Amino acid sequence: MANSPTLHAVIFRIGALNCAAPAGIVREILPRLPATRIPGVAEVVEGLVNVRGSLLPVLDGHRLLQQERRAGDEGAIVVVEVAGRRYGL
C-alpha cells in the first residue's frame, strides 16, 4: 500500500448525490451568491456572479444532475478551473 497513488479530492453533495472534484482544479469555495440570469442560455446555467470584480459563470448542479434541492440547504459555490477558465458549480 505504500506505493498506492493518492487522490486528493474535494467532496460535496448535490441533492442525494455525493460528488468529488480533483483538488487540483478546485480554486475556492464561496458562500451562495445571487446570480444574474443570462437571457437565452440553457436552464443549467444559473447565471453570473461578481467575485472580487470578475464575472464567474455558475452552473446549477441540481438541474445539471437532475437532483432535488434539499430543504434548508443553503448551498455553496465550488469554483473550478478547467482548461484555463473558471466556473462555479
N, CA, C and O atoms as CSV, one atom per row, in Angstrom:
chain,resi,resn,atom,element,x,y,z
A,1,MET,N,N,0.820,-1.188,0.000
A,1,MET,CA,C,0.000,0.000,0.000
A,1,MET,C,C,0.865,1.255,0.000
A,1,MET,O,O,0.364,2.335,-0.310
A,2,ALA,N,N,2.131,1.148,0.333
A,2,ALA,CA,C,2.990,2.324,0.375
A,2,ALA,C,C,3.173,2.934,-1.009
A,2,ALA,O,O,3.461,4.126,-1.115
A,3,ASN,N,N,3.014,2.150,-2.066
A,3,ASN,CA,C,3.183,2.645,-3.425
A,3,ASN,C,C,1.861,3.007,-4.095
A,3,ASN,O,O,1.835,3.293,-5.292
A,4,SER,N,N,0.765,2.999,-3.340
A,4,SER,CA,C,-0.542,3.325,-3.908
A,4,SER,C,C,-0.613,4.807,-4.256
A,4,SER,O,O,-0.183,5.648,-3.466
A,5,PRO,N,N,-1.156,5.139,-5.443
A,5,PRO,CA,C,-1.306,6.552,-5.796
A,5,PRO,C,C,-2.340,7.206,-4.877
A,5,PRO,O,O,-3.298,6.566,-4.444
A,6,THR,N,N,-2.131,8.466,-4.595
A,6,THR,CA,C,-3.036,9.203,-3.718
A,6,THR,C,C,-3.874,10.154,-4.547
A,6,THR,O,O,-3.351,10.861,-5.408
A,7,LEU,N,N,-5.160,10.173,-4.295
A,7,LEU,CA,C,-6.068,11.089,-4.956
A,7,LEU,C,C,-6.530,12.118,-3.929
A,7,LEU,O,O,-7.111,11.761,-2.904
A,8,HIS,N,N,-6.278,13.371,-4.201
A,8,HIS,CA,C,-6.762,14.454,-3.343
A,8,HIS,C,C,-7.995,15.024,-4.018
A,8,HIS,O,O,-7.942,15.434,-5.177
A,9,ALA,N,N,-9.109,15.052,-3.291
A,9,ALA,CA,C,-10.370,15.494,-3.877
A,9,ALA,C,C,-11.143,16.352,-2.892
A,9,ALA,O,O,-10.959,16.266,-1.678
A,10,VAL,N,N,-12.007,17.177,-3.445
A,10,VAL,CA,C,-12.962,17.949,-2.655
A,10,VAL,C,C,-14.300,17.238,-2.799
A,10,VAL,O,O,-14.797,17.047,-3.909
A,11,ILE,N,N,-14.878,16.847,-1.668
A,11,ILE,CA,C,-16.131,16.097,-1.653
A,11,ILE,C,C,-17.263,17.063,-1.328
A,11,ILE,O,O,-17.151,17.884,-0.417
A,12,PHE,N,N,-18.357,16.956,-2.083
A,12,PHE,CA,C,-19.528,17.806,-1.838
A,12,PHE,C,C,-20.774,17.048,-2.248
A,12,PHE,O,O,-20.689,16.001,-2.889
A,13,ARG,N,N,-21.919,17.569,-1.882
A,13,ARG,CA,C,-23.183,16.898,-2.160
A,13,ARG,C,C,-24.033,17.780,-3.067
A,13,ARG,O,O,-24.129,18.991,-2.867
A,14,ILE,N,N,-24.645,17.153,-4.063
A,14,ILE,CA,C,-25.645,17.804,-4.900
A,14,ILE,C,C,-26.890,16.936,-4.813
A,14,ILE,O,O,-26.920,15.823,-5.338
A,15,GLY,N,N,-27.907,17.447,-4.152
A,15,GLY,CA,C,-29.110,16.657,-3.917
A,15,GLY,C,C,-28.760,15.431,-3.109
A,15,GLY,O,O,-28.185,15.541,-2.027
A,16,ALA,N,N,-29.103,14.255,-3.628
A,16,ALA,CA,C,-28.814,12.999,-2.933
A,16,ALA,C,C,-27.475,12.401,-3.346
A,16,ALA,O,O,-27.073,11.360,-2.826
A,17,LEU,N,N,-26.775,13.058,-4.286
A,17,LEU,CA,C,-25.513,12.516,-4.792
A,17,LEU,C,C,-24.311,13.050,-4.014
A,17,LEU,O,O,-24.228,14.243,-3.725
A,18,ASN,N,N,-23.393,12.164,-3.684
A,18,ASN,CA,C,-22.095,12.578,-3.168
A,18,ASN,C,C,-21.181,12.728,-4.377
A,18,ASN,O,O,-21.053,11.807,-5.184
A,19,CYS,N,N,-20.548,13.884,-4.497
A,19,CYS,CA,C,-19.720,14.189,-5.662
A,19,CYS,C,C,-18.297,14.495,-5.208
A,19,CYS,O,O,-18.057,14.816,-4.044
A,20,ALA,N,N,-17.362,14.391,-6.144
A,20,ALA,CA,C,-15.967,14.704,-5.850
A,20,ALA,C,C,-15.365,15.411,-7.052
A,20,ALA,O,O,-15.671,15.085,-8.199
A,21,ALA,N,N,-14.506,16.381,-6.775
A,21,ALA,CA,C,-13.750,17.065,-7.817
A,21,ALA,C,C,-12.280,16.963,-7.440
A,21,ALA,O,O,-11.934,17.112,-6.268
A,22,PRO,N,N,-11.411,16.711,-8.413
A,22,PRO,CA,C,-9.987,16.667,-8.090
A,22,PRO,C,C,-9.556,17.981,-7.428
A,22,PRO,O,O,-9.869,19.063,-7.924
A,23,ALA,N,N,-8.848,17.880,-6.326
A,23,ALA,CA,C,-8.459,19.078,-5.576
A,23,ALA,C,C,-7.636,20.042,-6.424
A,23,ALA,O,O,-7.640,21.245,-6.162
A,24,GLY,N,N,-6.936,19.541,-7.426
A,24,GLY,CA,C,-6.106,20.389,-8.263
A,24,GLY,C,C,-6.870,21.371,-9.127
A,24,GLY,O,O,-6.297,22.365,-9.575
A,25,ILE,N,N,-8.172,21.119,-9.379
A,25,ILE,CA,C,-8.949,22.049,-10.190
A,25,ILE,C,C,-9.838,22.961,-9.353
A,25,ILE,O,O,-10.386,23.932,-9.874
A,26,VAL,N,N,-9.991,22.663,-8.058
A,26,VAL,CA,C,-10.825,23.491,-7.185
A,26,VAL,C,C,-10.011,24.690,-6.721
A,26,VAL,O,O,-8.951,24.536,-6.115
A,27,ARG,N,N,-10.516,25.886,-7.010
A,27,ARG,CA,C,-9.816,27.123,-6.645
A,27,ARG,C,C,-10.290,27.685,-5.317
A,27,ARG,O,O,-9.484,28.190,-4.535
A,28,GLU,N,N,-11.593,27.603,-5.050
A,28,GLU,CA,C,-12.133,28.090,-3.783
A,28,GLU,C,C,-13.573,27.640,-3.644
A,28,GLU,O,O,-14.196,27.179,-4.601
A,29,ILE,N,N,-14.088,27.782,-2.436
A,29,ILE,CA,C,-15.491,27.504,-2.168
A,29,ILE,C,C,-16.078,28.775,-1.585
A,29,ILE,O,O,-15.592,29.298,-0.582
A,30,LEU,N,N,-17.134,29.266,-2.229
A,30,LEU,CA,C,-17.755,30.526,-1.839
A,30,LEU,C,C,-19.136,30.282,-1.252
A,30,LEU,O,O,-19.782,29.286,-1.576
A,31,PRO,N,N,-19.593,31.187,-0.391
A,31,PRO,CA,C,-20.994,31.083,0.028
A,31,PRO,C,C,-21.885,31.337,-1.191
A,31,PRO,O,O,-21.458,31.958,-2.164
A,32,ARG,N,N,-23.106,30.859,-1.127
A,32,ARG,CA,C,-24.032,31.054,-2.244
A,32,ARG,C,C,-24.245,32.549,-2.471
A,32,ARG,O,O,-24.573,33.286,-1.542
A,33,LEU,N,N,-24.057,32.985,-3.712
A,33,LEU,CA,C,-24.226,34.380,-4.091
A,33,LEU,C,C,-25.372,34.490,-5.093
A,33,LEU,O,O,-25.603,33.562,-5.868
A,34,PRO,N,N,-26.101,35.626,-5.088
A,34,PRO,CA,C,-27.172,35.771,-6.074
A,34,PRO,C,C,-26.593,35.892,-7.479
A,34,PRO,O,O,-25.674,36.678,-7.711
A,35,ALA,N,N,-27.129,35.118,-8.409
A,35,ALA,CA,C,-26.647,35.108,-9.790
A,35,ALA,C,C,-27.570,35.944,-10.665
A,35,ALA,O,O,-28.788,35.946,-10.484
A,36,THR,N,N,-26.970,36.652,-11.614
A,36,THR,CA,C,-27.732,37.401,-12.606
A,36,THR,C,C,-27.969,36.490,-13.800
A,36,THR,O,O,-27.029,36.022,-14.442
A,37,ARG,N,N,-29.234,36.251,-14.083
A,37,ARG,CA,C,-29.618,35.345,-15.175
A,37,ARG,C,C,-29.213,35.929,-16.521
A,37,ARG,O,O,-29.292,37.140,-16.725
A,38,ILE,N,N,-28.780,35.072,-17.438
A,38,ILE,CA,C,-28.384,35.476,-18.782
A,38,ILE,C,C,-29.492,35.022,-19.743
A,38,ILE,O,O,-29.743,33.823,-19.873
A,39,PRO,N,N,-30.153,35.966,-20.412
A,39,PRO,CA,C,-31.239,35.569,-21.319
A,39,PRO,C,C,-30.739,34.661,-22.442
A,39,PRO,O,O,-29.671,34.888,-23.010
A,40,GLY,N,N,-31.524,33.633,-22.751
A,40,GLY,CA,C,-31.229,32.768,-23.879
A,40,GLY,C,C,-30.264,31.630,-23.633
A,40,GLY,O,O,-30.010,30.844,-24.546
A,41,VAL,N,N,-29.716,31.510,-22.435
A,41,VAL,CA,C,-28.799,30.397,-22.175
A,41,VAL,C,C,-29.581,29.209,-21.602
A,41,VAL,O,O,-30.723,29.358,-21.168
A,42,ALA,N,N,-28.959,28.052,-21.607
A,42,ALA,CA,C,-29.605,26.842,-21.091
A,42,ALA,C,C,-29.984,26.998,-19.623
A,42,ALA,O,O,-29.359,27.759,-18.883
A,43,GLU,N,N,-31.013,26.270,-19.216
A,43,GLU,CA,C,-31.504,26.342,-17.836
A,43,GLU,C,C,-30.467,25.897,-16.807
A,43,GLU,O,O,-30.546,26.296,-15.645
A,44,VAL,N,N,-29.491,25.073,-17.219
A,44,VAL,CA,C,-28.474,24.624,-16.268
A,44,VAL,C,C,-27.508,25.741,-15.902
A,44,VAL,O,O,-26.787,25.631,-14.910
A,45,VAL,N,N,-27.483,26.815,-16.685
A,45,VAL,CA,C,-26.644,27.971,-16.353
A,45,VAL,C,C,-27.451,28.863,-15.423
A,45,VAL,O,O,-28.434,29.483,-15.829
A,46,GLU,N,N,-27.016,28.916,-14.159
A,46,GLU,CA,C,-27.733,29.725,-13.181
A,46,GLU,C,C,-27.564,31.204,-13.481
A,46,GLU,O,O,-28.488,31.992,-13.280
A,47,GLY,N,N,-26.383,31.584,-13.962
A,47,GLY,CA,C,-26.136,32.981,-14.308
A,47,GLY,C,C,-24.714,33.374,-13.980
A,47,GLY,O,O,-23.825,32.528,-13.883
A,48,LEU,N,N,-24.508,34.684,-13.809
A,48,LEU,CA,C,-23.196,35.233,-13.489
A,48,LEU,C,C,-23.190,35.799,-12.083
A,48,LEU,O,O,-24.169,36.404,-11.645
A,49,VAL,N,N,-22.083,35.601,-11.372
A,49,VAL,CA,C,-21.892,36.245,-10.068
A,49,VAL,C,C,-20.604,37.065,-10.129
A,49,VAL,O,O,-19.665,36.722,-10.848
A,50,ASN,N,N,-20.581,38.137,-9.373
A,50,ASN,CA,C,-19.409,39.002,-9.303
A,50,ASN,C,C,-18.538,38.532,-8.144
A,50,ASN,O,O,-18.950,38.585,-6.985
A,51,VAL,N,N,-17.339,38.076,-8.463
A,51,VAL,CA,C,-16.394,37.612,-7.448
A,51,VAL,C,C,-15.167,38.520,-7.505
A,51,VAL,O,O,-14.326,38.398,-8.396
A,52,ARG,N,N,-15.083,39.414,-6.553
A,52,ARG,CA,C,-13.965,40.356,-6.471
A,52,ARG,C,C,-13.692,41.070,-7.795
A,52,ARG,O,O,-12.542,41.217,-8.209
A,53,GLY,N,N,-14.760,41.508,-8.449
A,53,GLY,CA,C,-14.622,42.279,-9.675
A,53,GLY,C,C,-14.582,41.473,-10.953
A,53,GLY,O,O,-14.529,42.055,-12.036
A,54,SER,N,N,-14.606,40.161,-10.869
A,54,SER,CA,C,-14.618,39.304,-12.066
A,54,SER,C,C,-15.942,38.556,-12.142
A,54,SER,O,O,-16.466,38.090,-11.129
A,55,LEU,N,N,-16.475,38.447,-13.357
A,55,LEU,CA,C,-17.721,37.708,-13.535
A,55,LEU,C,C,-17.435,36.222,-13.665
A,55,LEU,O,O,-16.580,35.801,-14.446
A,56,LEU,N,N,-18.163,35.438,-12.887
A,56,LEU,CA,C,-17.993,33.991,-12.856
A,56,LEU,C,C,-19.285,33.329,-13.316
A,56,LEU,O,O,-20.328,33.530,-12.693
A,57,PRO,N,N,-19.243,32.535,-14.405
A,57,PRO,CA,C,-20.442,31.792,-14.786
A,57,PRO,C,C,-20.679,30.650,-13.791
A,57,PRO,O,O,-19.752,29.937,-13.405
A,58,VAL,N,N,-21.944,30.496,-13.387
A,58,VAL,CA,C,-22.285,29.469,-12.400
A,58,VAL,C,C,-23.308,28.517,-12.999
A,58,VAL,O,O,-24.341,28.937,-13.521
A,59,LEU,N,N,-23.001,27.220,-12.914
A,59,LEU,CA,C,-23.918,26.177,-13.359
A,59,LEU,C,C,-24.720,25.672,-12.169
A,59,LEU,O,O,-24.199,25.581,-11.058
A,60,ASP,N,N,-25.973,25.347,-12.399
A,60,ASP,CA,C,-26.828,24.802,-11.346
A,60,ASP,C,C,-26.651,23.292,-11.332
A,60,ASP,O,O,-27.205,22.591,-12.179
A,61,GLY,N,N,-25.881,22.786,-10.370
A,61,GLY,CA,C,-25.608,21.356,-10.276
A,61,GLY,C,C,-26.861,20.519,-10.104
A,61,GLY,O,O,-26.907,19.376,-10.559
A,62,HIS,N,N,-27.889,21.072,-9.449
A,62,HIS,CA,C,-29.123,20.318,-9.249
A,62,HIS,C,C,-29.822,20.067,-10.583
A,62,HIS,O,O,-30.287,18.957,-10.844
A,63,ARG,N,N,-29.895,21.083,-11.417
A,63,ARG,CA,C,-30.515,20.898,-12.742
A,63,ARG,C,C,-29.635,20.032,-13.631
A,63,ARG,O,O,-30.128,19.165,-14.352
A,64,LEU,N,N,-28.334,20.273,-13.573
A,64,LEU,CA,C,-27.386,19.535,-14.409
A,64,LEU,C,C,-27.454,18.034,-14.138
A,64,LEU,O,O,-27.410,17.223,-15.064
A,65,LEU,N,N,-27.561,17.675,-12.860
A,65,LEU,CA,C,-27.578,16.260,-12.463
A,65,LEU,C,C,-28.980,15.745,-12.126
A,65,LEU,O,O,-29.135,14.635,-11.617
A,66,GLN,N,N,-29.998,16.561,-12.414
A,66,GLN,CA,C,-31.399,16.210,-12.178
A,66,GLN,C,C,-31.648,15.756,-10.746
A,66,GLN,O,O,-32.188,14.677,-10.502
A,67,GLN,N,N,-31.244,16.603,-9.806
A,67,GLN,CA,C,-31.393,16.307,-8.384
A,67,GLN,C,C,-32.331,17.321,-7.726
A,67,GLN,O,O,-32.353,18.495,-8.096
A,68,GLU,N,N,-33.093,16.856,-6.760
A,68,GLU,CA,C,-33.961,17.737,-5.982
A,68,GLU,C,C,-33.118,18.528,-4.985
A,68,GLU,O,O,-32.145,18.007,-4.438
A,69,ARG,N,N,-33.488,19.778,-4.751
A,69,ARG,CA,C,-32.830,20.569,-3.704
A,69,ARG,C,C,-33.334,20.086,-2.351
A,69,ARG,O,O,-34.529,19.858,-2.167
A,70,ARG,N,N,-32.423,19.935,-1.418
A,70,ARG,CA,C,-32.806,19.512,-0.070
A,70,ARG,C,C,-33.310,20.711,0.704
A,70,ARG,O,O,-32.739,21.798,0.612
A,71,ALA,N,N,-34.370,20.524,1.464
A,71,ALA,CA,C,-34.957,21.604,2.255
A,71,ALA,C,C,-33.925,22.127,3.257
A,71,ALA,O,O,-33.248,21.347,3.926
A,72,GLY,N,N,-33.816,23.426,3.351
A,72,GLY,CA,C,-32.911,24.041,4.312
A,72,GLY,C,C,-31.460,24.069,3.871
A,72,GLY,O,O,-30.597,24.522,4.623
A,73,ASP,N,N,-31.172,23.596,2.668
A,73,ASP,CA,C,-29.799,23.569,2.174
A,73,ASP,C,C,-29.421,24.945,1.645
A,73,ASP,O,O,-29.975,25.400,0.645
A,74,GLU,N,N,-28.482,25.610,2.310
A,74,GLU,CA,C,-28.058,26.943,1.891
A,74,GLU,C,C,-27.221,26.878,0.626
A,74,GLU,O,O,-27.284,27.781,-0.208
A,75,GLY,N,N,-26.455,25.842,0.479
A,75,GLY,CA,C,-25.630,25.675,-0.699
A,75,GLY,C,C,-24.359,26.499,-0.659
A,75,GLY,O,O,-24.156,27.318,0.237
A,76,ALA,N,N,-23.517,26.271,-1.635
A,76,ALA,CA,C,-22.253,26.982,-1.785
A,76,ALA,C,C,-21.877,26.915,-3.259
A,76,ALA,O,O,-22.500,26.190,-4.036
A,77,ILE,N,N,-20.872,27.661,-3.632
A,77,ILE,CA,C,-20.367,27.634,-4.999
A,77,ILE,C,C,-18.956,27.067,-4.968
A,77,ILE,O,O,-18.062,27.633,-4.339
A,78,VAL,N,N,-18.764,25.946,-5.652
A,78,VAL,CA,C,-17.437,25.359,-5.792
A,78,VAL,C,C,-16.845,25.924,-7.078
A,78,VAL,O,O,-17.351,25.654,-8.167
A,79,VAL,N,N,-15.778,26.706,-6.957
A,79,VAL,CA,C,-15.142,27.320,-8.123
A,79,VAL,C,C,-14.057,26.382,-8.621
A,79,VAL,O,O,-13.122,26.040,-7.897
A,80,VAL,N,N,-14.206,25.972,-9.893
A,80,VAL,CA,C,-13.232,25.080,-10.509
A,80,VAL,C,C,-12.598,25.776,-11.709
A,80,VAL,O,O,-13.200,26.657,-12.323
A,81,GLU,N,N,-11.381,25.369,-12.029
A,81,GLU,CA,C,-10.706,25.893,-13.221
A,81,GLU,C,C,-10.423,24.731,-14.161
A,81,GLU,O,O,-9.718,23.785,-13.811
A,82,VAL,N,N,-10.987,24.822,-15.362
A,82,VAL,CA,C,-10.844,23.777,-16.371
A,82,VAL,C,C,-10.383,24.449,-17.668
A,82,VAL,O,O,-11.016,25.390,-18.144
A,83,ALA,N,N,-9.296,23.967,-18.224
A,83,ALA,CA,C,-8.745,24.499,-19.478
A,83,ALA,C,C,-8.540,26.006,-19.400
A,83,ALA,O,O,-8.810,26.726,-20.361
A,84,GLY,N,N,-8.062,26.480,-18.252
A,84,GLY,CA,C,-7.748,27.893,-18.097
A,84,GLY,C,C,-8.936,28.810,-17.837
A,84,GLY,O,O,-8.771,30.027,-17.765
A,85,ARG,N,N,-10.133,28.241,-17.695
A,85,ARG,CA,C,-11.331,29.061,-17.429
A,85,ARG,C,C,-11.950,28.635,-16.113
A,85,ARG,O,O,-11.944,27.456,-15.758
A,86,ARG,N,N,-12.486,29.616,-15.393
A,86,ARG,CA,C,-13.123,29.340,-14.102
A,86,ARG,C,C,-14.625,29.281,-14.236
A,86,ARG,O,O,-15.236,30.051,-14.977
A,87,TYR,N,N,-15.219,28.335,-13.491
A,87,TYR,CA,C,-16.664,28.146,-13.463
A,87,TYR,C,C,-17.080,27.880,-12.025
A,87,TYR,O,O,-16.290,27.381,-11.224
A,88,GLY,N,N,-18.313,28.213,-11.708
A,88,GLY,CA,C,-18.883,27.880,-10.416
A,88,GLY,C,C,-19.899,26.769,-10.579
A,88,GLY,O,O,-20.580,26.675,-11.600
A,89,LEU,N,N,-19.994,25.935,-9.569
A,89,LEU,CA,C,-20.966,24.832,-9.572
A,89,LEU,C,C,-21.686,24.852,-8.250
A,89,LEU,O,O,-22.558,24.017,-8.009
